[in-house]
Amino acid sequence: MNDIISEISLLYELSLSIGSSLEFKKAAEGFVKILLSRKNYQHAAIYTSNGSVDPYASDHYSIQYEYPIKIKTHVEQLKSNYTLIHHLQKERFINVDLKENQYPEVCKETKGDYAIFKLSDIGFMVIYSQKESRFSSIELNKLSSVIEKFGVSLKACLLYELSKKQIERIDSVSKFPKQNPNPVFRISKQGNILFFNDASKPLLDELAINEKNLFDTPLKEIVDRVLQEQKVLDLEVNAKGTDYALSFTPIKEYGYVNIYGKDITSIKQATATIDKQKVFYENILNSLPTDVVAFDHQHRYTFINPVAVKNQEIRQWLIGKTDFDYVKEKNKPIKIAEQRREKFNNAKNTQKQYEWEEKVINQKGEIEYHIRRLSPVFDLKGHLQMVIGYGIDVTKLKATELELLKAKNIAEESMHSKEIFLANMSHEIRTPMNAILGMSKLLEDDPLSEKQKKYLNTIQQSGENLLVIINDILDFSKIESGKMTFESASFNINTLANTLIDSLQYKVSEKDVALYAQIDASLKDFNIIGDPTRLNQILINLLSNAIKFTKKGNIILSIVPLRETHNNVTLQFKVSDSGIGIEKEKLDHIFKSFSQAEDGTTRKYGGTGLGLTITKQLTTLQGGKIWVESTLNKGSDFYVELEFQKEEIPLSLDLKSPQKNKTQEALLINKRILLVEDNKINQFYASSILEKYKLKIDIADNGQIALEMAQKNTYDLILMDMQMPVMDGLTASKKIRQDLKLDWPILALTANAIRGDDQKCLDAGMSDYLSKPFEEKDLINKIITLLNL
């Protein structure tokens, strides 16, 4: 009896809790706590599907409430196709057999008893009891009836909470237009304003003042048109200095139009600025005298200036198209487009500028040459933005280039002709000079009267002066043509200077002049690396110049070190004289070509006026400097500064020609020499020298005769002139080496003094080279060297 009363009381209490609250949690908490405490159950969990009340929500089943704290973790969410859901569609409740336990996700315990009840159509409720006895069928039926009603109550709670959310959402949405910083207003079909927010007021105030001027068409007509066409209409208007973009959106079912606006003043200003800049830069690009185009990453034209394509229609048509479209339209060879695409890909893939020359045919059928360049432009991430193409018409430039090339060839031919002329002139002048000076040397060995010696000395001095003039002209020609070269050899500056002073003593012997050198003591055993020949030439020119203009007094060559580093030394050479001096206003002119201090100097003292010019050129070409200080009638000081490399190991270099060695001279006796020379006087001079050393001499008048004699006879050495009739010395030497296969020493004797002749001799197979006019000792020393004596 007490059990029945207790059950009735429980059911009554549970029924009272149902519907006590519309809040889901409170309703569930009241019902579950009463049930668990009165029935001594240990746990209850409520699963619901939100999709049961909200069609837009997920239809998965999830725990909405459980009490007390979980005994073991339950799965908080179940898929709608879970087996338990299908079973509850047919059954009001399920008493779970834990031995089989088909629902381990919601029934975690292995002891006790689980009962699962259907909660109307919103989900299910799981109840767990630790009692060893299972739920009775009577108990399950009773609980099922109460829980089903409880499920209906919970559904009401869910619907209530859903409606609250919907109301909040609607309220939030309704506030959006009012709080929108952009204009939002609504116009009825009759043209009445149904709604507007604060941001719309400036626009509506302007509209009220002058509706037609604002829209160009009455607002009602615009609304009618939008409602009729059922399409969104976009307009731009200006109200009180502010630009707006308005979108008229039709709401057909309610018969009104919503207008959404946006302040675009700053956008329009920015656009206007951009457009202005675009026009500015396009004007610049269009005004450039070169082709300028721009391509996108697919090689489509995005910009073309009028120089690139003069026809405006074609220029506009090409935008967005490729060269393939162009050649197809103009019926041009597709090869043009293929070549341009290849070059575009090259610039794109290498990410570097690509340049080439292109030959095109213009509209007049004329050939044009264009230099083209493609420059890829990449953003900071390395993505290609565009490729800019530049082109310039170089047709005229190319024509000018061809003219310049033609002029260059003419100039080179002229220079070559000049060299040939100088070589011929050198040969024609030096050949007789060799005879004059040579014969005068031979004459010195004979007993002469004082009068005859005086005549002979005059001949020798005149000949030497003439030779200086020839050498000056040839050196000047070399410098002028840029063919002057400098060697790098080791020499002793002290030895060079003293040898030079000794060689010039004969020039001052008939004057009341003392010629000597003052060399810094530190340079006594000091070796340097440079061009001793050119330095010797510089100092000879300066000393000879001083001797020429000094009648009495002193001429001093002083040499001192100025600056010194670990590897280099700068020397200062000073040539001082007590001669006629130079006027101050003439000092700037003396280093100029063909210029001397006085107009009558050449007539009075002789010379070409090239000596100082050549000296200055030789100095500056070696990186040095030269200047002069002078006082009229008191003398002059010429200064030269040159930098040389230092050589650590001292080496005394005697620039004097080696003296004849009596043992070597004896070895020359009966050596057979073939002299190949067309000039009879030079034949006589050379023969006279050779006969003094008891050499056997055969003479050939040209190269052809020399070849015939070389085939018949054996010679120890051949002296070969360079320029001869019938066959020259170079040709003859080549044939002796190549055709006759003879390895006899061949010494070239040439009156040419042009750069490159020495190399020509060696290339032809000659053994060495000696310029005319030559000294007896130089010839004999060359012969001794070549014969290895």
Salt bridges, closest charged atoms under 4 A:
GLU7 OE2 - LYS39 NZ 2.90
GLU13 OE1 - ARG38 NH1 2.49
GLU29 OE2 - LYS33 NZ 3.03
GLU66 OE1 - HIS43 NE2 3.20
GLU66 OE2 - LYS70 NZ 3.44
GLU76 OE2 - LYS70 NZ 3.14
ASP113 OD1 - ARG134 NE 3.59
ASP121 OD2 - LYS155 NZ 2.93
GLU139 OE2 - LYS39 NZ 3.20
ASP171 OD2 - LYS175 NZ 3.37
ASP198 OD1 - LYS201 NZ 3.68
ASP224 OD2 - LYS220 NZ 3.25
GLU229 OE2 - ARG225 NE 3.76
GLU236 OE1 - LYS268 NZ 3.41
ASP291 OD2 - ARG372 NH1 3.01
ASP296 OD2 - ARG300 NE 2.60
ASP323 OD2 - HIS299 NE2 3.66
ASP323 OD1 - ARG340 NH1 3.57
GLU355 OE1 - ARG373 NH2 2.69
GLU357 OE2 - LYS398 NZ 3.19
GLU358 OE1 - ARG340 NH2 2.93
GLU358 OE1 - ARG372 NE 2.69
GLU368 OE1 - HIS370 NE2 2.86
ASP379 OD2 - HIS383 ND1 3.66
GLU412 OE2 - LYS408 NZ 2.59
GLU419 OE2 - LYS483 NZ 2.01
GLU428 OE2 - HIS427 ND1 3.57
ASP445 OD2 - LYS692 NZ 3.26
ASP475 OD1 - ARG534 NH1 3.94
GLU480 OE1 - LYS418 NZ 2.89
ASP502 OD2 - LYS656 NZ 3.75
GLU564 OE2 - LYS646 NZ 2.96
GLU598 OE1 - LYS586 NZ 3.95
GLU641 OE1 - ARG563 NH2 3.70
GLU641 OE1 - LYS625 NZ 3.87
GLU665 OE2 - LYS660 NZ 3.96
GLU677 OE1 - LYS772 NZ 2.60
ASP698 OD2 - ARG672 NH2 2.90
ASP701 OD1 - LYS680 NZ 3.39
ASP721 OD2 - HIS427 NE2 3.89
ASP721 OD1 - LYS772 NZ 3.17
ASP739 OD2 - LYS735 NZ 3.74
ASP757 OD1 - LYS760 NZ 3.91
ASP768 OD2 - LYS782 NZ 2.96
GLU776 OE2 - LYS660 NZ 3.96
GLU776 OE1 - LYS692 NZ 2.97
